[in-house]
Amino acid sequence: MNHASEKGSQITLSPDEVSNLRNDVAGPVMVPGAPEYRAECGNFNLNRLVEPTVVVGAQSADDVAAAIRFATRKGMPVAVQNAGHQVVLPVTDSWLLITTTRMDDLAVDADARTARVGAGIRWRQVLVEAAKAGLAPIAGSAPDVGVVGYTLGGGLSPLLGRSLGYAADHVRWMEVVTADGRIRAVTADSDPDLFWALLGGKGNFGIVTRIEFTLFPVTEFYGGGIWFRGEDMAAVLEVWRKWAPTLAEETSTSVAIQRLPDLDALPEPLRGAFVVHVRIGHLGDAATGSDIVAPLRAAATPLLDSLTLRPFTEIGEIHLDPVERIPYVESGTGLRELSAETLEAFVALTGPESGCPLVTVEIRALGGALDREPAVANAVPSRGVPFITFAFGVGSPAELPKMDEYLGTYVERLAPWAADATVVNFVSPDEATTEEGVRRLFGRERYARLAAVKRQHDPANVFRLNHNIRPS
């Protein structure tokens, strides 16, 4: 196929063209220099500020469709953003950004055990509404992440994933605007190939404006974290390495090496501390959960232990991910094993003598239902990967290049144990810039099928400012 239409160019929009776009949509339309432009384009990662040629604050699928038609007439690619966690690749050419924060409809059907939400909804809102019906979604570690972007990247839960699979496995219906500006209601029956590709293929095939998914009768869990001194990491990690594979699917865990800032918001033992943070989520009673984690508590003397019985709405207390926008660099990869040799390299890279400048380097144990194909297949590429590791550094513009370099060293040193795939949502913008990297992420057969769906629904590659799958 000829991809000449993908070649970037600088396009100047006349005042009349911007005015016409404003007339076509109900939401605001902003260009650089407008008072609200910077806030509208705001990204969770302050190191990834985006500057589109024009941004449309969509209020409905009709707005999204009108914005896409405008962009394609002008030959501009289109990106979408809600909570600002989405990957939008750096671009110097003209492009259009659609923000979805105003699309905030949310309905829970307690009898059907489903939720149908707009593209502006974040997990925290779903958690609250679902809990009123005694139900829970397959939400991730950060409740302030947007539902749609998280789900299209698979959606890895620190609590329900090992017993129920990825969030993408439980989607029933999507409202999607494709590159032709058409609004479609997509199900596994109506559009099986598009449904398959959207769930795991991230934002390559259209903009999902509403999504419906299954909820589950879970109201509480036993979980939180145990923090140890960083100097005890070798002993703690050796216990965790042998303990994690023995867990039943009702128990999930991850471990993070953290060099925490000196903030009053942190409990006293953790302020400015170098720690090992072991995270636990157990679907069961406190007594059973406490018995399960006993080997970990005996691995070293804890600095702090927050494990307790919690309402499901406190799922964010497992990881305690940042909630404020910060400047950071990141990298993630799958691991096919966590052997003694893997652990030795990990300790050398992150331990007390490593000089590691990164705030957090984590390993998440997967397995269980995350390895099984769902009842309705999708494009999620990470089944069968037993562990993933994700690292990020936070700092000033002057500090981030050093951290980014260390991230490269970290990934390179762990390459002997790297898996062929990883969770899509943990792939950084830099890692998504090459076609080779994206092909490796999805694997040859899956990528070929995705590219065929792309050719059918986005032949001009309008949606390419992401982990791009080129039409073929």
Helices and strands as residue ranges (DSSP letters): G 4-6, H 15-24, E 29-30, H 37-40, E 54-57, H 61-74, E 78-81, E 96-99, E 106-109, E 114-118, H 123-132, H 147-152, H 161-164, G 167-170, E 171-177, E 183-186, H 192-201, E 207-214, E 220-229, G 230-232, H 233-243, G 244-246, E 251-259, G 268-270, E 274-282, H 286-297, E 302-305, E 308-311, G 312-317, E 328-335, H 340-350, E 360-365, G 368-371, E 387-394, H 400-413, G 415-417, G 424-426, G 430-432, H 435-442, H 444-457
